[in-house]
């Protein structure tokens, strides 16, 4: 068991998510950075889909009531055991009675804390992930609070000091480049607006979260005039309600693009300029507020190629530990 | 030896509890451990920044409403 002494800002139990219920409005959830989620588990000898803790911007403080192996991946959030520094992306032992805490965030946004045996909260609809908006899964359907006692499964024994080489830890460019496929509603904006959308440097807004990442600072989009169809609102960014894919980029009022992420809402009435490709979704989860980013257009072929490259990268990570 | 109070979070730094309220602390004010010196807004929540050392605020190193990164110095306390 692990006792939560301090919860951090928003620390939740996440695994690789809960596919299959988006049609009834329950999103995938799971770690925003899936590669980091898998890597943390690999380092401590867990199945890649075991439940870990996702800590945003600030680490929790955890007391261990049994010996365990731990690994922290994703953001550069340096861990400490009883105050002594440990490496990220590397397995380290925590003894019964010791306290795991963290330094200030150095880089990235979300750290993944895997504990050997995995966080053993009940499986809900096939996953241990927390969907806080629906109070579903994870630890009581919510982010952690001080005093929570997290059940931990029984782990395999692995060595301390297992590490993922630095060149296999993905880092964001500056500006971060988010590849996207322009979408069904692209025709709603003018050609000039479309050009501006890709030229402009956007910045992550402070209100970005697991549901959606909002961006600010680019020029407002200009719409092609129309008579609103029945069921669409009068605002030019409104459409007749439609499905929202993961990664879809809606731009309410044409001003601030929002990329829907793992806790996405499944539908609504805003037009979407396109969809961020699956290969770049992990990267979004590591963007701090105010980070500059730009959107890069790719076609479907490009998106599939990027997905293959991601898969190859994952194989390399696995191979580095075997 | 002056100590820098570092931001525990990335976000927007505010020196006042609300736009129409006075600043929590001004330069030259005494602070005790645990005194709130500002707020960081991130992910739709406002988080208090508390002094970790007692002393006097020599100067603020970040402005009101300035975007800050985690670990960035906010104030110097001596």
Boltz contact constraints between the chains, C-beta under 6 A:
constraints:
  - contact:
      token1: [A, 57]
      token2: [B, 9]
      max_distance: 6.0
  - contact:
      token1: [A, 57]
      token2: [B, 10]
      max_distance: 6.0
  - contact:
      token1: [A, 58]
      token2: [B, 8]
      max_distance: 6.0
  - contact:
      token1: [A, 58]
      token2: [B, 9]
      max_distance: 6.0
  - contact:
      token1: [A, 104]
      token2: [B, 70]
      max_distance: 6.0
  - contact:
      token1: [A, 104]
      token2: [B, 71]
      max_distance: 6.0
  - contact:
      token1: [A, 105]
      token2: [B, 70]
      max_distance: 6.0
  - contact:
      token1: [A, 206]
      token2: [B, 11]
      max_distance: 6.0
  - contact:
      token1: [A, 206]
      token2: [B, 12]
      max_distance: 6.0
  - contact:
      token1: [A, 206]
      token2: [B, 41]
      max_distance: 6.0
  - contact:
      token1: [A, 206]
      token2: [B, 42]
      max_distance: 6.0
  - contact:
      token1: [A, 207]
      token2: [B, 44]
      max_distance: 6.0
  - contact:
      token1: [A, 209]
      token2: [B, 43]
      max_distance: 6.0
  - contact:
      token1: [A, 288]
      token2: [B, 10]
      max_distance: 6.0
  - contact:
      token1: [A, 289]
      token2: [B, 10]
      max_distance: 6.0
  - contact:
      token1: [A, 289]
      token2: [B, 11]
      max_distance: 6.0
  - contact:
      token1: [A, 289]
      token2: [B, 42]
      max_distance: 6.0
  - contact:
      token1: [A, 290]
      token2: [B, 67]
      max_distance: 6.0
